[in-house]
Amino acid sequence: MRDTVTNFSSARVYVSQDADDAAFVRRCLDGDTAAFAGIVDRYQRVLFTVALRMLGDYEEATDATQNAFVKAYRKLDAFDPTQRFFSWIYRILVNECHNARRDRRRGEAITPELAVVASPADLLEGEERRQRVQAAILALPPEYREVVVLRHFAERSYDEIAEALRIPSRVVKSRLHTARQRLAQMLLGWDTRR
């Protein structure tokens, strides 16, 4: 019963958020360009987190996030209001991250040092462990990295991830399971084949 109440409550939050997003988009399309600030405020942190976890570089993640917002703003008239705005802008961000990785010079590997955001708060959390986790996430193939980042860093539901990635929920669950096994192998040396 409690899970049902929690799921219902979460569903109301998403419906409200979707309606707010659609209202921001309508206002922008009607000429109120300042309304886009509401979208940026709502999604900047989560999109930056996704980009950082996908790219492993603070500057590249900043650029990818900014580029995603610029492209979204320019293409607002292409947004389908029957869909979730997060899923739409997420796809734009993923394309920007793919472009950033493609544009990197060939042979330039992501080192654990690049995979870390150096801030005072991060340093207090345990530098070595954080570097190992980030390096392990970056070592995952992109299809596994995406589901881990969306689930654990962007805190999205399976259905939201499925919609954002345009794959069935069962595939999200399968990829997440495989990604977790691979991370356990890399970080803990667990043999998950037993």
C-alpha positions as CSV (number, residue, x, y, z in Angstrom):
1,M,0.0,0.0,0.0
2,R,2.8,2.4,0.9
3,D,4.5,1.8,-2.4
4,T,1.3,2.6,-4.2
5,V,0.9,5.8,-2.3
6,T,4.6,6.7,-3.1
7,N,4.1,5.9,-6.8
8,F,0.9,7.9,-7.0
9,S,2.6,10.8,-5.3
10,S,5.6,10.6,-7.7
11,A,3.2,10.4,-10.7
12,R,1.5,13.6,-9.5
13,V,4.9,15.4,-9.3
14,Y,5.8,14.4,-12.8
15,V,2.4,15.4,-14.2
16,S,2.7,18.8,-12.5
17,Q,6.3,19.1,-13.7
18,D,5.3,18.1,-17.3
19,A,2.5,20.7,-17.2
20,D,4.9,23.4,-15.9
21,D,7.4,22.5,-18.7
22,A,4.7,22.7,-21.3
23,A,3.6,26.1,-19.9
24,F,7.2,27.4,-20.1
25,V,7.5,26.2,-23.7
26,R,4.2,27.8,-24.7
27,R,5.3,31.1,-23.1
28,C,8.6,31.0,-24.9
29,L,6.9,30.3,-28.2
30,D,4.5,33.1,-27.6
31,G,7.4,35.5,-27.3
32,D,8.2,35.5,-23.6
33,T,11.9,34.4,-24.0
34,A,12.5,34.9,-20.3
35,A,10.3,31.9,-19.6
36,F,13.1,29.7,-20.7
37,A,15.0,30.6,-17.5
38,G,12.4,28.4,-15.7
39,I,13.4,25.4,-17.8
40,V,17.1,26.1,-17.3
41,D,16.6,26.4,-13.5
42,R,14.7,23.1,-13.4
43,Y,17.1,21.0,-15.5
44,Q,20.6,22.6,-15.4
45,R,21.8,20.7,-12.5
46,V,20.6,17.3,-13.6
47,L,21.7,17.7,-17.2
48,F,25.2,18.9,-16.1
49,T,25.4,15.9,-13.8
50,V,24.6,13.6,-16.7
51,A,27.0,15.3,-19.0
52,L,29.8,15.2,-16.4
53,R,29.3,11.5,-15.7
54,M,29.2,10.8,-19.5
55,L,32.2,12.9,-20.4
56,G,34.3,12.9,-17.3
57,D,35.5,16.4,-17.8
58,Y,34.1,19.5,-16.1
59,E,34.7,21.9,-19.0
60,E,33.3,19.5,-21.6
61,A,30.3,18.8,-19.5
62,T,29.7,22.6,-19.0
63,D,29.9,23.1,-22.8
64,A,27.7,20.2,-23.6
65,T,25.0,21.3,-21.2
66,Q,25.1,24.9,-22.5
67,N,25.0,23.7,-26.1
68,A,22.0,21.5,-25.2
69,F,20.1,24.4,-23.8
70,V,20.9,26.6,-26.8
71,K,19.8,23.9,-29.2
72,A,16.6,23.2,-27.2
73,Y,15.8,26.9,-27.2
74,R,16.3,27.2,-31.0
75,K,14.2,24.1,-31.6
76,L,11.4,24.7,-29.1
77,D,8.8,24.7,-31.9
78,A,9.8,21.1,-32.7
79,F,9.0,19.9,-29.1
80,D,6.0,17.6,-28.9
81,P,4.0,18.7,-25.8
82,T,2.5,15.2,-25.5
83,Q,6.0,14.0,-24.6
84,R,8.0,14.7,-21.5
85,F,10.3,17.7,-21.9
86,F,13.1,16.1,-19.9
87,S,13.2,13.2,-22.4
88,W,13.4,15.6,-25.3
89,I,16.1,17.8,-23.9
90,Y,18.0,14.7,-22.6
91,R,18.3,13.4,-26.1
92,I,19.7,16.7,-27.2
93,L,22.2,16.6,-24.4
94,V,23.2,13.0,-25.2
95,N,23.9,14.1,-28.8
96,E,26.1,16.9,-27.5
97,C,28.0,14.5,-25.3
98,H,28.5,12.1,-28.3
99,N,29.7,15.1,-30.4
100,A,32.1,16.1,-27.6
101,R,33.6,12.6,-27.4
102,R,33.8,12.3,-31.2
103,D,35.6,15.7,-31.4
104,R,38.2,14.7,-28.8
105,R,41.6,14.1,-30.4
106,R,42.0,10.4,-31.3
107,G,43.9,8.4,-28.7
108,E,43.2,10.9,-25.9
109,A,42.1,8.7,-23.1
110,I,40.1,9.9,-20.1
111,T,42.3,9.5,-17.1
112,P,40.9,9.3,-13.5
113,E,42.2,12.8,-12.9
114,L,40.0,14.2,-15.7
115,A,37.1,12.1,-14.5
116,V,36.9,14.2,-11.3
117,V,35.4,17.5,-10.4
118,A,37.8,19.2,-7.9
119,S,35.8,21.1,-5.4
120,P,36.2,21.3,-1.6
121,A,33.0,19.2,-1.0
122,D,34.3,16.5,-3.4
123,L,37.6,16.4,-1.6
124,L,35.9,15.7,1.7
125,E,33.9,12.8,0.3
126,G,36.9,10.6,-0.2
127,E,39.0,11.4,-3.2
128,E,40.3,8.0,-4.0
129,R,37.0,6.2,-3.8
130,R,35.3,8.9,-5.9
131,Q,38.0,8.7,-8.6
132,R,37.7,4.9,-8.8
133,V,33.9,5.1,-9.1
134,Q,34.0,7.8,-11.7
135,A,36.7,6.0,-13.7
136,A,34.7,2.7,-13.5
137,I,31.5,4.5,-14.8
138,L,33.5,6.1,-17.6
139,A,34.9,2.6,-18.5
140,L,31.4,1.3,-19.1
141,P,30.1,1.2,-22.7
142,P,27.8,4.2,-23.4
143,E,24.6,2.2,-23.3
144,Y,25.3,1.0,-19.8
145,R,26.8,4.4,-18.6
146,E,23.6,6.2,-19.7
147,V,21.3,4.0,-17.6
148,V,23.5,4.2,-14.5
149,V,23.8,8.0,-14.7
150,L,20.1,8.5,-15.3
151,R,19.1,6.2,-12.5
152,H,21.6,6.9,-9.8
153,F,22.7,10.5,-10.5
154,A,19.7,12.0,-12.3
155,E,17.4,9.9,-10.1
156,R,15.0,9.1,-13.0
157,S,12.5,6.2,-12.9
158,Y,12.7,3.2,-15.2
159,D,9.9,4.6,-17.3
160,E,11.5,8.0,-17.6
161,I,14.8,6.4,-18.6
162,A,13.0,4.2,-21.2
163,E,11.3,7.2,-22.7
164,A,14.5,9.3,-22.7
165,L,16.5,6.5,-24.4
166,R,13.6,5.3,-26.5
167,I,13.9,1.7,-25.4
168,P,11.5,-0.6,-23.5
169,S,11.6,-0.5,-19.6
170,R,12.7,-4.2,-19.6
171,V,15.8,-3.2,-21.6
172,V,16.5,-0.4,-19.1
173,K,16.3,-2.9,-16.2
174,S,18.5,-5.4,-18.1
175,R,21.2,-2.8,-18.9
176,L,21.1,-1.5,-15.4
177,H,21.6,-5.0,-14.0
178,T,24.5,-5.6,-16.3
179,A,26.1,-2.2,-15.6
180,R,25.9,-2.8,-11.9
181,Q,27.5,-6.2,-12.3
182,R,30.3,-4.7,-14.3
183,L,30.8,-2.0,-11.8
184,A,31.0,-4.5,-9.0
185,Q,33.6,-6.4,-10.9
186,M,35.7,-3.3,-11.6
187,L,35.4,-1.8,-8.1
188,L,35.1,-4.8,-5.8
189,G,36.7,-7.6,-7.8
190,W,33.4,-9.6,-7.4
191,D,32.9,-12.4,-9.8
192,T,29.3,-12.1,-10.7
193,R,29.2,-15.2,-12.9
194,R,28.9,-17.5,-9.9
